[in-house]
Amino acid sequence: MITLKSDREIAGMQAAGDILAGLFHELEDYIKPGMSTWDIDHFSYNYIVGHGATPGELNFEGYKYSTCISVNDVICHGCPSKDIIVKNGDLIKLDTVIDYKGYLSDACHAIVVGKASPEVQKLMDVTRKALYLGIDQAVVGNRIGDIGFAIQDYAENQLGYGVVRDYIGHGIGPTMHERPDVPHYGKAGHGKRLKAGMTITIEPMINVGSYECSGPDDDGWTIHTVDGSLSCQYEHTLVVTEDGPKILTSFDHERDAKYLLP
């Protein structure tokens, strides 16, 4: 079940989210053509522990890295490697969890190495808008299905992009996952009713082509689009409140002003 969090727990998750947002800001400046995804993961580990936190993904269900770094047609769970060298124009999805004094926050941020092509920029814009359409449905009294319907209706039904079914959002709290799941597709008015104090992740993965996935690769983790098309993901951890959804992992406080806790 998705537990209802106290003010103290929400404050702890916010502190973890602030570290995570800070990491993404640093990575936007750090990542350059010619470096490996292993370099990016190593930088991330040092940043996280340097801020008194622990990488929540490290050793989770056997995962060996501090981040998931998914490039171009990799949808999610991309394993950092010295053999994966990023180049100009690559679309990179950076997904990680911060454990700060036992409080977790989970987010994914997409960046482009160098300059984005029109196709990549449009995909990023659509994915970010889909995320916020989902967030806007995370209000007291709505149901989980309202979140997924808003995302799928916009990205897939209206624009023809593929909304991934196999990897979805979830409740989050003292553990990485709380049930029920938070799909990015579904029927409005269906699913568990949302209550103040619930903390969830919304993390749509949007493909230019088919919504279907292939994989995992031989590493047991990396998931690709089935047709080789580009994929993008944005994710926030948020808390449902009587005053609407509040983002705990905000990367841009000006854009997110109405979604921030006082």
Phi, psi and chi 1 to 4 in degrees:
 res  aa     phi    psi   chi1   chi2   chi3   chi4
   1 MET       -  157.4   61.0  178.1  -67.6      -
   2 ILE   -86.8  112.0  -59.5  176.5      -      -
   3 THR   -75.5  152.0   57.7      -      -      -
   4 LEU   -86.7  125.3  -56.4 -176.1      -      -
   5 LYS   -91.8  145.8  -52.1  -55.1 -174.4  -61.6
   6 SER   -78.5  167.9   66.4      -      -      -
   7 ASP   -59.3  -38.0  -70.6  -14.9      -      -
   8 ARG   -63.6  -43.8  175.8  179.8   57.3   80.4
   9 GLU   -66.1  -40.6  -70.1  170.7  -44.3      -
  10 ILE   -64.4  -40.2  -67.5  167.9      -      -
  11 ALA   -62.6  -38.5      -      -      -      -
  12 GLY   -65.3  -41.4      -      -      -      -
  13 MET   -67.2  -35.3  -66.0  177.0   70.6      -
  14 GLN   -63.1  -42.1  174.9   75.9   79.7      -
  15 ALA   -61.8  -41.4      -      -      -      -
  16 ALA   -63.8  -40.5      -      -      -      -
  17 GLY   -64.4  -35.2      -      -      -      -
  18 ASP   -65.0  -39.1  -70.1  -17.2      -      -
  19 ILE   -63.8  -42.2  -64.9  171.1      -      -
  20 LEU   -63.5  -45.1 -173.0   43.2      -      -
  21 ALA   -62.7  -39.1      -      -      -      -
  22 GLY   -62.1  -38.8      -      -      -      -
  23 LEU   -60.9  -44.7  170.5   62.2      -      -
  24 PHE   -62.7  -40.0  -70.4  152.6      -      -
  25 HIS   -60.3  -43.7  -80.6  -70.5      -      -
  26 GLU   -65.2  -39.4  -68.7  -67.3  -38.7      -
  27 LEU   -67.6  -32.7  -73.2  172.5      -      -
  28 GLU   -59.6  -35.6  -77.5 -151.0  -32.9      -
  29 ASP   -83.7  -30.1  -68.5  -27.1      -      -
  30 TYR   -78.1  -40.7  172.7   74.5      -      -
  31 ILE   -72.5  127.1  -64.4  173.6      -      -
  32 LYS  -136.8  155.0  -61.6  -69.7 -171.6  -64.2
  33 PRO   -55.9  140.0  -23.6   33.5      -      -
  34 GLY    99.2  -13.1      -      -      -      -
  35 MET   -89.8  161.1   66.2  175.7   47.1      -
  36 SER   -94.8  160.5   70.6      -      -      -
  37 THR   -68.2  -23.3   56.2      -      -      -
  38 TRP   -64.9  -40.7 -172.7   92.0      -      -
  39 ASP   -57.7  -42.9  -65.3  -32.9      -      -
  40 ILE   -64.6  -42.8  -61.1  168.5      -      -
  41 ASP   -65.3  -40.8 -173.9   69.9      -      -
  42 HIS   -62.6  -43.8 -175.2   66.1      -      -
  43 PHE   -60.0  -43.6  177.7   92.0      -      -
  44 SER   -63.1  -44.5  -60.6      -      -      -
  45 TYR   -57.3  -47.6  174.0   83.2      -      -
  46 ASN   -63.7  -38.6  -73.7  -25.1      -      -
  47 TYR   -64.2  -46.1 -177.9   93.3      -      -
  48 ILE   -62.9  -52.1  -66.5  166.0      -      -
  49 VAL   -68.3  -29.0  -60.7      -      -      -
  50 GLY   -67.6  -16.8      -      -      -      -
  51 HIS  -105.1   20.8  -74.9   75.5      -      -
  52 GLY    74.2   20.6      -      -      -      -
  53 ALA  -119.4  178.5      -      -      -      -
  54 THR  -126.1  139.7  -59.3      -      -      -
  55 PRO   -67.4  113.6  -15.1   29.4      -      -
  56 GLY   -67.5  -21.5      -      -      -      -
  57 GLU   -83.2  -23.6  -69.1 -176.5  -10.3      -
  58 LEU   -63.0  120.1 -174.9   61.2      -      -
  59 ASN    72.1    8.4  -61.7  -40.8      -      -
  60 PHE   -73.1  117.1  176.6   72.9      -      -
  61 GLU    51.2   34.3  -64.8 -175.7   -9.0      -
  62 GLY    89.3    0.9      -      -      -      -
  63 TYR   -68.9  137.0 -167.9   70.7      -      -
  64 LYS  -101.2    4.7  -61.1  177.4 -178.4  178.8
  65 TYR  -127.8  168.0  -51.0   97.2      -      -
  66 SER   -87.6  -19.5  -60.0      -      -      -
  67 THR  -138.8  160.3   58.7      -      -      -
  68 CYS  -103.1  127.6  -65.1      -      -      -
  69 ILE  -124.3  106.3  -54.2  174.3      -      -
  70 SER  -112.2  120.1  -56.3      -      -      -
  71 VAL  -108.8  128.1 -177.6      -      -      -
  72 ASN    57.8 -103.3  -66.4  -28.3      -      -
  73 ASP   -84.6   -0.2   69.3  -43.9      -      -
  74 VAL   -77.6  121.9  176.5      -      -      -
  75 ILE   -75.3  -48.6  -63.8  172.9      -      -
  76 CYS  -163.7  168.4   61.3      -      -      -
  77 HIS    61.6   28.0  -59.0  166.9      -      -
  78 GLY   -66.0  124.6      -      -      -      -
  79 CYS   -83.3  127.2  -67.2      -      -      -
  80 PRO   -58.2  144.1  -25.3   35.7      -      -
  81 SER  -152.8  144.7  169.9      -      -      -
  82 LYS   -68.0  -16.5  -67.0 -178.9  179.4  180.0
  83 ASP   -89.8  -10.0  -63.9  -32.6      -      -
  84 ILE   -98.5  106.2  -58.8  174.3      -      -
  85 ILE  -104.1  125.0  -53.1  -59.9      -      -
  86 VAL   -84.4  147.6  -58.6      -      -      -
  87 LYS  -130.8  168.6   62.3 -174.9 -175.1  -59.9
  88 ASN   -56.6  130.4 -170.4   61.3      -      -
  89 GLY    94.5  -10.2      -      -      -      -
  90 ASP   -65.7  140.2  -80.7  -13.2      -      -
  91 LEU   -96.4  117.4  172.9   58.2      -      -
  92 ILE  -115.8  130.1  -58.7  178.7      -      -
  93 LYS  -107.0  120.6  -69.9   78.7   68.0  175.9
  94 LEU  -106.9  113.4  -55.3  157.3      -      -
  95 ASP  -125.9  124.9 -173.4   -1.9      -      -
  96 THR  -155.1  169.0 -165.9      -      -      -
  97 VAL  -123.3  135.6  177.7      -      -      -
  98 ILE  -105.8  129.2  -62.4  -66.1      -      -
  99 ASP  -108.3  107.8 -177.4  -24.4      -      -
 100 TYR  -116.9  105.0 -179.0   66.0      -      -
 101 LYS    56.3   35.6  -60.8 -179.6  179.5  179.7
 102 GLY    90.5   -1.9      -      -      -      -
 103 TYR  -104.6  135.0  -60.4  105.4      -      -
 104 LEU  -110.1  144.0  -56.8 -179.9      -      -
 105 SER  -138.9  146.9  -84.1      -      -      -
 106 ASP  -133.7  130.7 -176.7    1.0      -      -
 107 ALA  -154.4  159.9      -      -      -      -
 108 CYS  -132.0  137.5 -178.5      -      -      -
 109 HIS  -129.4  135.3 -175.0   61.7      -      -
 110 ALA  -102.7  136.4      -      -      -      -
 111 ILE  -136.1  161.3   70.2  167.0      -      -
 112 VAL  -112.8  135.9  176.0      -      -      -
 113 VAL   -76.8  115.5 -177.8      -      -      -
 114 GLY    76.1 -129.7      -      -      -      -
 115 LYS  -102.9  134.9 -176.0  175.7  176.0   59.6
 116 ALA   -81.3  139.6      -      -      -      -
 117 SER   -72.2  161.2   68.4      -      -      -
 118 PRO   -55.7  -38.5  -27.8   36.2      -      -
 119 GLU   -64.0  -45.2  179.8 -174.9   36.0      -
 120 VAL   -66.0  -43.8  167.0      -      -      -
 121 GLN   -61.9  -41.6 -171.5   60.7   59.0      -
 122 LYS   -64.4  -42.5 -177.2  177.8  179.1 -178.1
 123 LEU   -61.1  -42.5  175.1   61.1      -      -
 124 MET   -63.5  -43.1  -66.1  171.7   72.5      -
 125 ASP   -63.6  -42.9  -67.7  -16.3      -      -
 126 VAL   -64.4  -43.6  166.4      -      -      -
 127 THR   -65.2  -42.5  -53.4      -      -      -
 128 ARG   -65.1  -42.3 -175.4 -175.2  -69.4  109.9
 129 LYS   -64.0  -40.4 -178.6  172.9  179.1  179.3
 130 ALA   -60.1  -41.5      -      -      -      -
 131 LEU   -57.8  -48.0  167.5   63.4      -      -
 132 TYR   -72.8  -29.4  -80.3   84.0      -      -
 133 LEU   -63.4  -38.9  -72.0  172.1      -      -
 134 GLY   -66.6  -43.8      -      -      -      -
 135 ILE   -58.9  -39.9  -70.3  172.4      -      -
 136 ASP   -62.8  -19.6  -74.9  -21.3      -      -
 137 GLN   -89.0   -6.1  -65.6  -60.2  -47.6      -
 138 ALA   -85.4   65.2      -      -      -      -
 139 VAL  -119.1  154.6  -61.1      -      -      -
 140 VAL   -55.4  129.9  173.0      -      -      -
 141 GLY    97.8  -24.7      -      -      -      -
 142 ASN   -73.1  173.5  -89.9    7.7      -      -
 143 ARG  -118.0  160.4  -66.0 -176.4  179.5  -86.5
 144 ILE   -53.1  -39.9  -66.6  -73.4      -      -
 145 GLY   -62.0  -26.1      -      -      -      -
 146 ASP   -64.6  -34.6  -64.6  -42.3      -      -
 147 ILE   -65.9  -52.6  -63.3  170.9      -      -
 148 GLY   -63.3  -38.5      -      -      -      -
 149 PHE   -62.2  -44.1  175.2   80.1      -      -
 150 ALA   -60.6  -41.8      -      -      -      -
 151 ILE   -68.0  -50.3  -67.8  168.5      -      -
 152 GLN   -66.4  -40.6 -176.3  179.8   25.6      -
 153 ASP   -62.0  -41.4 -175.1   58.5      -      -
 154 TYR   -72.2  -57.3  167.3   67.5      -      -
 155 ALA   -74.7  -39.9      -      -      -      -
 156 GLU   -97.6  -53.0 -167.6  165.8  -85.9      -
 157 ASN   -70.4  -41.0  -62.6  -18.7      -      -
 158 GLN   -86.5  -37.8  -63.5 -178.9   33.6      -
 159 LEU  -110.4  -14.4  -61.1 -179.5      -      -
 160 GLY    84.8   12.0      -      -      -      -
 161 TYR   -79.8  162.7  -73.1   81.4      -      -
 162 GLY   -95.8  124.7      -      -      -      -
 163 VAL   -97.9  116.7  176.7      -      -      -
 164 VAL   -62.1  133.7  172.7      -      -      -
 165 ARG   -95.5  -31.3  -77.3   23.9  168.4 -159.1
 166 ASP   -79.4  -18.1  -66.0  -18.0      -      -
 167 TYR  -131.2  124.3  -60.7   91.3      -      -
 168 ILE  -140.6  174.6   54.6 -177.4      -      -
 169 GLY   -77.5 -179.5      -      -      -      -
 170 HIS  -165.2  164.4   49.1   82.9      -      -
 171 GLY   -69.1  154.9      -      -      -      -
 172 ILE  -145.0  143.5 -176.6  169.0      -      -
 173 GLY  -166.7 -126.0      -      -      -      -
 174 PRO   -65.7  -21.6  -20.8   33.1      -      -
 175 THR  -118.0  164.8   59.4      -      -      -
 176 MET   -62.3  -38.8 -170.8   87.6   79.7      -
 177 HIS  -128.7  134.1  -65.4   87.2      -      -
 178 GLU  -122.3  147.9  -64.3 -176.1  -20.4      -
 179 ARG   -99.4  151.2  -64.9  -66.5 -174.7  -96.3
 180 PRO   -82.6  168.7   31.8  -36.7      -      -
 181 ASP   -70.8  166.9  -67.9  -34.9      -      -
 182 VAL  -123.7   86.5 -177.2      -      -      -
 183 PRO   -69.0  160.0  -16.4   30.2      -      -
 184 HIS  -104.3   26.0  -52.0  112.8      -      -
 185 TYR  -150.3  164.2   59.7   93.3      -      -
 186 GLY   143.4 -167.3      -      -      -      -
 187 LYS  -110.1  133.2  -65.6 -177.8  178.4 -179.7
 188 ALA   -61.6  142.5      -      -      -      -
 189 GLY    81.5    4.9      -      -      -      -
 190 HIS  -114.1  157.3  -74.1   66.3      -      -
 191 GLY    95.2 -178.2      -      -      -      -
 192 LYS   -63.8  141.1 -173.3  175.1 -177.6   64.7
 193 ARG   -78.9  140.0 -165.7  173.7  -64.4  -80.9
 194 LEU   -84.5  139.4  -63.0  168.8      -      -
 195 LYS  -127.8  152.5  -60.1  177.8 -178.9  179.0
 196 ALA   -59.9  134.2      -      -      -      -
 197 GLY   100.9  -10.9      -      -      -      -
 198 MET   -72.7  137.8  -72.3 -178.5  171.2      -
 199 THR  -117.0  127.7   47.5      -      -      -
 200 ILE  -138.3  163.6   61.6  174.5      -      -
 201 THR  -108.8  142.0   72.3      -      -      -
 202 ILE  -120.6  124.0  -59.0  177.1      -      -
 203 GLU  -148.2   62.4   46.4 -174.0  -64.5      -
 204 PRO   -61.1  136.2   22.2  -33.5      -      -
 205 MET  -110.9  116.0  -58.6  164.8 -155.1      -
 206 ILE  -116.7  127.4  -50.7  -66.2      -      -
 207 ASN  -105.7  146.5  -58.1  -19.5      -      -
 208 VAL   -63.8  -36.3  169.4      -      -      -
 209 GLY  -106.1 -130.3      -      -      -      -
 210 SER   -64.3  150.2  170.1      -      -      -
 211 TYR   -76.5  -10.0   67.6   84.3      -      -
 212 GLU   -75.3  155.1  -65.3  177.2  -66.3      -
 213 CYS  -114.9  155.0  -53.6      -      -      -
 214 SER  -123.7  160.0   67.6      -      -      -
 215 GLY   109.0 -172.8      -      -      -      -
 216 PRO   -74.3  162.6   28.2  -34.5      -      -
 217 ASP   -68.8 -176.6  -72.9   -6.1      -      -
 218 ASP   -61.9  -20.9  -69.6  -17.5      -      -
 219 ASP   -74.2   -7.1   57.8   27.8      -      -
 220 GLY    84.6    1.1      -      -      -      -
 221 TRP  -130.4  -46.8  -68.9   94.2      -      -
 222 THR   -65.9  128.4  -56.2      -      -      -
 223 ILE  -117.6  127.9  -56.2  -63.1      -      -
 224 HIS  -109.3  163.7  -64.7  -98.8      -      -
 225 THR   -69.0  146.8   57.2      -      -      -
 226 VAL   -70.9  -26.1   71.9      -      -      -
 227 ASP  -107.3    7.7   53.9    9.6      -      -
 228 GLY    78.1    8.0      -      -      -      -
 229 SER   -76.8  162.1   63.3      -      -      -
 230 LEU   -67.0  150.0  -69.8  168.3      -      -
 231 SER  -134.4  145.9 -176.9      -      -      -
 232 CYS  -133.0  153.8 -171.7      -      -      -
 233 GLN  -146.5  137.1 -179.5 -168.8    7.5      -
 234 TYR  -127.2  149.4  -73.9   98.9      -      -
 235 GLU  -148.3  141.6  173.5 -171.4    9.2      -
 236 HIS  -130.9  149.8  -82.0  -49.7      -      -
 237 THR   -91.9  136.6  -66.1      -      -      -
 238 LEU  -143.2  161.4   59.1  108.8      -      -
 239 VAL  -117.4  136.6   57.5      -      -      -
 240 VAL   -81.2  126.6  179.3      -      -      -
 241 THR  -129.7  169.4   78.9      -      -      -
 242 GLU   -66.5  -16.7  -63.8  -70.4   -5.3      -
 243 ASP  -104.7   23.1 -169.7   35.5      -      -
 244 GLY    97.4  178.3      -      -      -      -
 245 PRO   -71.2  138.6   25.9  -32.9      -      -
 246 LYS  -124.0  121.8  -59.4  -59.5  179.1 -176.9
 247 ILE   -78.7  131.4  -64.3  171.7      -      -
 248 LEU  -100.9   -3.6  -57.4  178.4      -      -
 249 THR  -127.2   34.0   50.2      -      -      -
 250 SER   -60.4  129.7  174.1      -      -      -
 251 PHE   -91.5  -26.3  177.9   82.0      -      -
 252 ASP  -134.2   96.3 -175.6  -23.4      -      -
 253 HIS   -67.1  -27.7  -75.7 -166.1      -      -
 254 GLU   -69.1  -48.3 -176.9  175.8  -14.7      -
 255 ARG   -64.8  -35.7 -178.2 -174.6   60.5 -148.0
 256 ASP   -94.1   15.3  -67.1  -20.4      -      -
 257 ALA   -49.0  -44.6      -      -      -      -
 258 LYS   -75.9  -11.1   74.0  173.3 -175.5  176.5
 259 TYR  -101.3    6.0  -60.1  103.9      -      -
 260 LEU   -98.2  145.0  -58.7  179.3      -      -
 261 LEU   -67.6  147.9  -70.3  166.7      -      -
 262 PRO   -66.2      -   20.1  -28.8      -      -
